[in-house]
Amino acid sequence: MKPMLYFCFVIVLIRSASGFFEDLDARETSLSYLENDAAATSKPLTVPLTLIQGADSKGAVCLDGTLPGYHIHRGSGSGANSWLIHLEGGGWCNTIRNCVYRKTTRRGSAKFMEKQLPFTGILSNKAEENPDFFNWNRVKLRYCDGASFSGDSQNEGAQLYFRGQRIWLTAMQDLMAKGMQNADQALLSGCSAGGLASILHCDEFRDLFPKTTKVKCLSDAGMFLDAVDVSGGHTLRNMFAGVVSLQEVQKNLPSTCTSQLDPTSCFFPQNLVANIKTPMFLLNAAYDAWQVQASLAPPTADPHGYWSDCKSDHAHCNSSQIQFFQDFRNQMLNAVEVFSKSNENGLFINSCFAHCQSERQDTWYADDSPRIGDKGIAKSVGDWYFDRAALKAIDCPYPCDKTCRNLVFNNDVISEITISQSTRLPFVLPSLLGSITAVPNFELKF
């Protein structure tokens, strides 16, 4: 029997009257953080942070003006000329206020980034944990701009640098000079806000390489939908509108979209994926846990707390609430319908209340990982990438899937995440909020 690991941590959220989108960012940050810390079958490889020297001379800097960076572990053997670039997630900032706050976290400043990160799931260097990509050159690009690596602006009064597009370009130039230009195969992936970035930059990534290089893209939990919330409003659209406007994202959005739709609509993947030329794989939970919490039933849309128990634990939902989630799932399936008709594209949409499944070892590749039919996520992505099999897997609706690793939120200060079995490891989440005080807490459990 494999040992079980328990991680105890505290997560705090901002709940000030005007700070709801900081709350969205904190939820996204906390969920994203779990990707790196889920249990592996053995102690994971830790990889040091590399800052991109000279990036500032190109204006490629984090929100606070510090250098951007990445973590790289070199490939070997048959993977020496294969490259996997993984874009970190972690929400967005849509106002001067929450971008200024973000400068005090690892999502806006290199000063607060971890100096070492564990590589698990799709980044693991162990064949038994990551059979298809374990010996590739694997890179995790840190996210410190707040606009999915796509903004290009600044606010001198607040000393904010919105330089996501420049960070993306400078990082790719740096990696090309370090050997990626010789790649015979490459995969651009990303989780959450990084999954959106992998969609936005997929064709740009393809254009870095000669036609002889095999290039594909993977978006994990990046299908953020332009959905109506429980009050009939558009919480996420309102937030994205702020991101696009504040950071001048529109100048870097695909013209195939902006020639027909407004810039905010073109920040939503549902209006982008059908026109991407490079082969792409969409990995998403049909009931994405972050979107349930922050887009569909946020506190601003549910002031009386009617949805509190349901969105914290789907087992507490009544039939009408479950139907609301089923309608959301149907909207996601409709959003990928045209995309799925391409023989080159792949899908794995499982009926789970989860978020980001490629970096976590227990969801990426383990004995009890989520499956659709008889195939798990790592095998599905690998079969698609290497053209071993066509892969368009869409799960039956909730509650039929018994393999899910669902996220459950509770309102206690301390949580325990049960990942596998029997060993206890204390784990404290680094401060997400800097000097912000007097905020409530919540708990996540698997």
HUCORGI-V279132 format. One line per field, one symbol per residue. phi: phi as a letter, one per 40 degrees, with the letter a starting at -180 (. if undefined). psi: psi as a letter, one per 20 degrees, with the letter a starting at -180 (. if undefined). A space follows every 10 residues. Layout:
phi: ???
psi: ???
//
This chain:
phi: .cccbbbbab bbbcbcdbbc cccdcccccc ccccdcbccb cadccbbccb cccgcccbgc bcdcgcccaa bbbccafcbc bbbbbbccbi gabbbddccc dcccbccaac cbcccbbcbb fccccbccba dcbcbccbbb ccbbbgaffb caaabcccfb bcbdcccdcc cccccccchc ccccaabcba bgdccccccc bdcccdccbc ccccbabbbb fbccccbccc cgcbdccccc cccccccfcd cbcccccccb bcdcdcccdc cbccbcccdb bbbaccbdcc cdcbbcbcdc cbccgdcdcc ccadcccccc ccccccccdc cccccbccdc cccccbbabc cbcbagbccc ccccaadbcd bbgbbccdcc ccdcccfcac bbbbcccdbc ccbcbccbbb cccbbbbcbb agbbbcabcd dcbfccbfbc babbbc
psi: pqqppppprp pqqpkrhjkh hhggghgggg ghhhgijqpr irpqpppqpo qnpihhijjn rrhjjrqrrr pppqrrcijh kppooppqal arpjrggihg ghijrijiph hjqpiqqpor ciiqjphiim hhjhjroppo pqokhjklki rnarohhjlp onkgghgggh gggghghjih ijpiqqpprq pdhhhghhgh jghhghihqr hipoprqpop kimpqmqpai ijamghghgh hgggggjlhh ijqphhgiih rqhghjiphh jghhjphppq pooqphmphg hggigglrhh imhjkhjggg hhoiijqrhh ghhghhhggh hghhhjgggi iphirqqnoq mqmroojhhp hhhgnrhkqq qocjpagghg gghggjkhqq onppqqqpkh ojjqmqpppr jrgqqpooge pipppppppq pijcjprlqr rrqpq.
//
